[in-house]
Amino acid sequence: MALPQDVSPLNSELMDTLFRTDHEDWIPQENDPERAFMKVLFTGSESGVWVCKFRWLKGYTAPQHKHLSSSHTFILSGKLQVRDGTLNAGDYVYEPDGMLHGETKAMEDTEYLFICTGPVIFYDDDKFTGYINWETLRQAKETYYAQKEAAE
């Protein structure tokens, strides 16, 4: 039986995106390059979505921040202290737009997958201190690999 409508794509150039994480370097994070690392898996300029695999060594503390979009977190290994709870390996968390966080601390070496639909802003008691979004992540990745290539 034929489908009731044509489902072929309008754009014949559409392709899956495959990212082999084991072939990529852990990029040190600017705020603590000795204990915080990331692999930028996807940055979507058309949607603002970005996906990272983070690796935080025990004791790393991410600064307080606010989500300006929703996010999904899946803990692959380790343990994070978030607000008044603990996230363990296998835990999944959905955070809606507007979610506030105090500091987030790695209680042990931790890896997690983070999918975010827009920017996250960082702040201290009286000012904004920075933000992260698809553009800053793409730039960080490009800068890291350009510097690595120049050093070789």
Buried (B, 14 or more C-beta within 10 A) or exposed (E): EEEEEEEEEEEEEEEEEEEEEEEBEBBBBEBBEEBBBBBBBBBEEEEBBBBBBBBBBEEBBBBBBBBBBBBBBBBEEBBBBBEEEEBBBEBEBEBEEEBEBBEBBBBBBBBBBBBBBBBBBBBEEEEEEEBBBBBBBBEBBEEBEEEEEEEE
